[in-house]
Amino acid sequence: MISPREVDEALLDHPAVAEALTFALPHDLLGETVAALVVLQTGAMVTEREIVAFVARRLAAFKVPGRIMFLDELPKGPTGKLQRIGLADRLGLR
């Protein structure tokens, strides 16, 4: 079992990451795989590969996001709460 919050916390430990949101991404063979949205700190520059390597040192291999996407801001609902459920559909990743 993967706790999205655990993966979020590992991502947030990276000094370039301001915000992170982990979610399930559909996968042809596995059913689902781990993906994450990341907002970088102002002026920070880091690659997807660098972030994956960073979290791979903190998490079991099956918890490491297979895909990390960078956004200017994370999707939030009307109350300001992060919207994890259905995120792949809203991003057109199905």
Phi, psi and omega in degrees: 000138179249127175267113180305325181295325178298318179291319176306312182298319178296319177296318181292342176290340179289131184297338181274349186265122177269318181218150178213147179215115181267143180207166179276132178246130179303142180224132184301319183266322186267348186092302177214154174223169183274133174224165180211147170257140182226137170250127182275155172299150179304127178082355181283147176226123179205152180262163175302316181300319180295320179291318178300314179299321180298310182286335178296336176279350184246341186234157171298150186305322183288350179262348183286128179302133176279343180214133175234128179245140181260131177231163175281331176205152181276149179291130181231149178280184182300334180269359180091000180282141178297140185254092182274320185290131178073014185296320180301319178295313182297332179269000180071032184257013179274000000 
